[in-house]
């Protein structure tokens, strides 16, 4: 009987991940973000995803590819680009093209907790099995006017083994890492999980550089302290 049990175990299929990283890009589309800033953010992610540094990071992963979806959040959440596997420049270009020209579908005030839980749902319900799962959350405030509390949603996401990284977009005069600054609040209330970090966009002009830096770190699986683009 023991021999039969061992043979059955050997014959059973071994479950394996089929991509290196499942990455949910959660981009701010709340009332503080106007149409030009929506376009700027999409362009920033499009440029970053097709950047040679990002493509090199993807090529150097264990699986040579990642899976990405782009979601805009406000009171509701809207998928702008559904899950795409990116392994090369052609895939990245297709992702970038899909970002352009799409209508805005997320409106209203901040609902950060709901956005985080939507990111988790999108990973749980897709047909992709990633070795790592990461939510890339960007925004220009820490307000949460509706839906689940940030602390409750964050705890649920982290309990599922998902890492949350943050991309705070500073407003003029924001003290950043000083007490009460958005960067400090993101470190305290948003990010979490294995290797979690913050990359800050000090201005709208530095947004694309911040996204590129953040993607390289996330795809490479490199953790580290806060990084401010443009400093």
C-alpha positions in Angstrom: 0.0 0.0 0.0 2.8 2.4 0.9 4.5 1.7 -2.5 1.2 2.4 -4.3 0.8 5.7 -2.4 4.3 6.8 -3.4 3.7 6.0 -7.0 0.4 7.9 -7.0 2.2 10.9 -5.5 4.9 10.8 -8.2 2.3 10.6 -10.9 0.3 13.6 -9.6 0.9 16.8 -11.6 3.1 19.4 -9.9 1.5 22.8 -9.7 3.7 25.6 -10.9 3.4 29.3 -11.5 3.1 30.4 -15.1 4.5 33.9 -14.9 6.9 35.8 -12.7 4.7 38.7 -11.6 1.0 39.7 -11.5 1.0 43.5 -11.3 -2.1 45.6 -10.8 -1.5 49.3 -11.7 -4.0 51.3 -9.6 -3.9 54.9 -11.0 -5.6 57.8 -9.3 -8.7 59.1 -11.2 -10.4 60.9 -8.3 -11.8 64.4 -8.5 -8.4 66.0 -7.8 -7.1 64.5 -11.1 -8.4 66.4 -14.2 -8.5 65.1 -17.7 -5.1 66.4 -18.7 -3.6 64.6 -15.6 -5.4 61.4 -16.5 -3.7 61.6 -19.9 -0.3 62.5 -18.3 -0.5 59.4 -16.1 -1.5 57.1 -18.9 1.3 58.5 -21.0 3.8 58.0 -18.1 2.9 54.4 -17.7 3.0 53.8 -21.5 6.4 55.4 -21.8 7.7 53.5 -18.7 6.4 50.1 -19.9 8.2 50.5 -23.2 11.4 51.8 -21.7 14.5 49.7 -22.4 15.3 49.4 -18.6 11.9 48.0 -17.9 12.1 45.6 -20.8 15.5 44.4 -19.6 14.1 43.9 -16.1 11.3 41.7 -17.6 13.7 39.7 -19.7 15.8 39.0 -16.6 12.9 37.5 -14.5 12.8 33.8 -13.9 9.9 33.4 -16.4 10.9 36.2 -18.8 7.5 37.8 -18.7 5.0 39.5 -16.4 1.2 40.0 -16.4 -0.2 43.5 -16.0 -3.5 45.3 -15.8 -4.1 49.0 -15.6 -7.0 50.2 -13.4 -8.2 53.8 -12.6 -9.8 54.4 -9.3 -12.0 57.0 -7.6 -15.4 56.3 -6.0 -15.6 53.4 -8.5 -12.8 51.4 -10.2 -12.5 50.9 -14.0 -10.2 48.6 -15.9 -8.6 50.6 -18.7 -6.4 47.8 -19.9 -7.3 44.2 -19.0 -4.7 41.6 -18.1 -1.8 41.4 -20.7 1.3 39.3 -20.7 4.4 41.3 -21.5 7.6 39.5 -22.5 9.1 41.8 -25.2 9.0 45.2 -26.8 6.0 44.2 -29.0 3.9 43.2 -26.0 4.9 46.4 -24.2 4.0 48.5 -27.3 0.6 46.8 -27.4 0.0 47.7 -23.8 1.0 51.3 -24.3 -1.3 51.6 -27.4 -4.2 50.1 -25.4 -3.8 52.9 -22.8 -4.2 55.7 -25.3 -7.5 57.2 -26.3 -9.6 55.3 -23.8 -12.5 57.3 -22.2 -12.4 58.1 -18.5 -14.7 55.8 -16.6 -13.7 56.4 -12.9 -15.2 59.4 -11.2 -15.8 60.8 -7.8 -14.0 61.1 -4.5 -11.3 58.8 -3.0 -12.2 55.3 -2.1 -8.7 53.8 -1.4 -9.9 50.8 0.5 -12.2 49.8 -2.2 -9.5 50.3 -4.8 -7.1 48.0 -2.9 -9.7 45.3 -2.6 -10.5 45.6 -6.3 -6.8 45.0 -7.1 -6.9 41.8 -5.0 -10.1 40.6 -6.7 -8.6 41.1 -10.2 -5.7 38.9 -9.2 -7.8 36.3 -7.5 -10.2 35.9 -10.4 -7.9 36.0 -13.4 -6.6 32.8 -15.0 -2.9 33.7 -14.3 -0.7 32.2 -11.7 2.1 34.5 -10.8 5.1 33.7 -8.6 4.7 37.2 -7.1 1.6 39.4 -6.8 1.9 43.2 -6.4 -0.5 46.1 -6.3 1.1 49.4 -7.5 -1.0 52.1 -6.0 -0.7 55.8 -7.0 -2.5 58.9 -5.7 -2.2 62.4 -4.5 -3.9 62.2 -1.1 -4.7 59.7 1.7 -8.4 60.6 2.0 -10.9 57.7 2.0 -14.5 59.0 1.7 -16.4 55.8 1.0 -16.1 52.1 1.1 -14.0 49.9 3.4 -11.4 51.6 5.6 -7.9 51.6 4.3 -6.6 49.6 7.3 -9.2 46.9 6.8 -8.6 46.6 3.1 -4.9 46.7 3.4 -4.9 43.9 6.0 -7.0 41.7 3.7 -4.7 42.3 0.8 -1.6 41.6 2.8 -3.1 38.5 4.3 -3.5 37.1 0.8 0.3 37.4 0.3 0.1 40.4 -2.0 2.6 43.3 -1.7 1.4 46.9 -2.0 3.9 49.5 -3.2 3.1 53.2 -3.3 3.5 56.0 -5.8 2.5 59.2 -4.0 2.1 62.2 -6.3 3.1 65.3 -4.3 1.1 68.5 -4.5 3.0 71.9 -4.3 4.1 72.5 -0.8 3.7 68.9 0.4 6.4 68.1 2.9 6.9 64.6 1.5 8.6 62.4 4.1 8.2 65.0 6.9 5.4 64.4 9.5 2.1 64.7 7.8 3.6 64.6 4.3 2.0 62.3 1.7 5.2 60.2 1.3 5.3 59.5 5.1 1.6 58.7 5.1 2.0 56.2 2.2 4.8 54.5 4.1 2.6 54.3 7.3 -0.8 53.5 5.8 -0.6 52.2 2.3 2.4 50.0 1.6 3.0 46.6 3.0 4.1 43.1 2.3 7.4 41.5 1.3 9.9 44.2 0.0 7.3 46.9 -0.1 8.5 50.4 -0.9 7.5 53.9 -1.9 8.7 55.8 -5.0 7.6 59.4 -5.0 6.7 61.7 -7.9 7.6 65.2 -6.6 5.9 66.9 -9.6 3.7 66.0 -12.5 6.8 66.4 -14.7 8.7 63.7 -12.8 5.8 61.3 -12.9 7.1 59.2 -15.9 10.5 58.8 -14.3 9.0 57.8 -11.0 6.9 55.1 -12.8 9.9 53.8 -14.7 11.9 53.5 -11.5 9.1 51.8 -9.7 8.4 49.3 -12.4 12.1 48.3 -12.6 12.2 47.7 -8.8 8.9 45.8 -8.8 9.7 43.6 -11.8 13.2 42.9 -10.5 11.9 42.0 -7.1 14.3 44.5 -5.5 13.1 46.0 -2.2 14.5 49.2 -0.7 13.8 52.4 1.0 11.8 55.3 -0.4 13.0 56.8 -3.7 12.1 60.2 -5.0 12.2 60.7 -8.7 14.2 63.7 -9.8 16.3 64.1 -6.7 
